[in-house]
Amino acid sequence: MQVAPGTATATASRATSALPATLTARPPSVTGALRALEGLLMRGGQRTARRNAWTAVLEDRRRAKDRREAQHLLEAVAAPGPRAT
């Protein structure tokens, strides 16, 4: 959680002067805890998504190669002239 510029120094100076040293650190909020938990849980999901995306890229490349080979074969068959056997 980020603090707006200019408010961090004012809050810090107020906290040190008005509160004892034991109360200067704020306890974690529920929102902060949920964000941390979400971050931990999403890491594996991001890894899986990245792996799936790379697999899709490799499959696209393989299909493109097969398509090029098929196109060359069709052009060779359709071309007039002697054929290699």
C-alpha positions as a printed Julia matrix, in Angstrom:
85×3 Matrix{Float64}:
  0.0     0.0     0.0
  1.53    3.31   -1.02
  1.22    6.56    0.87
  0.43    9.76   -0.97
  3.43   12.04   -1.47
  3.84   14.61    1.28
  1.74   12.72    3.81
  4.36   10.16    4.79
  6.68   12.65    6.44
  3.88   14.44    8.25
  2.41   11.15    9.49
  5.8     9.82   10.54
  6.7    12.96   12.48
  3.28   13.0    14.15
  3.53    9.31   15.01
  6.92    9.64   16.64
  5.96   12.68   18.67
  2.43   11.69   19.75
  2.72    7.94   20.25
  5.1     5.74   22.17
  7.7     3.86   20.13
  5.78    0.58   20.49
  2.71    1.98   18.7
  4.41    3.6    15.7
  4.09    0.52   13.45
  0.59   -0.06   12.1
 -0.79   -3.59   12.29
 -1.48   -5.16    8.89
 -4.94   -4.49    7.53
 -7.31   -7.15    6.24
 -6.95   -5.69    2.75
 -3.17   -5.91    2.93
 -3.34   -9.5     4.14
 -5.74  -10.45    1.36
 -3.5    -8.8    -1.26
 -0.5   -10.73    0.06
 -2.46  -13.99   -0.03
 -3.69  -13.23   -3.54
 -0.11  -12.55   -4.63
  1.03  -15.91   -3.32
 -1.83  -17.77   -4.93
 -1.56  -16.0    -8.29
  2.13  -16.76   -8.74
  1.44  -20.36   -9.71
 -1.38  -19.25  -11.99
  0.88  -16.81  -13.78
  3.48  -19.51  -14.24
  0.85  -21.85  -15.69
 -0.5   -19.13  -17.98
  3.01  -18.35  -19.24
  3.69  -22.05  -19.87
  0.37  -22.42  -21.71
  1.11  -19.35  -23.82
  4.54  -20.68  -24.8
  3.03  -24.05  -25.7
  0.5   -22.24  -27.9
  3.31  -20.31  -29.63
  5.19  -23.56  -30.35
  2.02  -25.17  -31.71
  1.37  -22.15  -33.96
  4.92  -22.39  -35.31
  4.52  -26.11  -35.98
  1.22  -25.54  -37.81
  2.77  -22.72  -39.85
  5.66  -25.0   -40.86
  3.22  -27.77  -41.85
  1.18  -25.23  -43.84
  4.29  -24.02  -45.71
  5.32  -27.58  -46.54
  1.83  -28.41  -47.78
  1.78  -25.23  -49.88
  5.13  -26.12  -51.48
  3.9   -29.64  -52.25
  0.69  -28.32  -53.83
  2.65  -25.82  -55.93
  5.04  -28.57  -57.05
  2.16  -30.85  -58.06
  0.31  -28.06  -59.87
  3.39  -26.82  -61.76
  3.64  -28.01  -65.34
  6.78  -29.79  -66.44
  8.72  -32.87  -65.54
  8.16  -34.3   -62.13
 10.82  -35.87  -59.98
  9.92  -39.34  -58.82
